[in-house]
Amino acid sequence: MSLDDRIETLKAKHRALEAAIEQEDNRPWPDELEIHRLKKQKLLIKDEIASLAAQAASAATA
């Protein structure tokens, strides 16, 4: 899997987590622990995307 493919896969997971957070938040009694868990996963994925994007940028300039 190329770096760009990995980034796109992570972006899709990030969007799915955003949708899951919104869905949980719109429930009559949202599970705050679940929302916290989803947000933590989303942040980890965002950090990984940023790291991979930086690698891709440095590889493109090399």
Secondary structure, DSSP 8 states (H G I E B T S, - for coil): --HHHHHHHHHHHHHHHHHHHHHHHTSSS--HHHHHHHHHHHHHHHHHHHHHHHHHHHHHH-
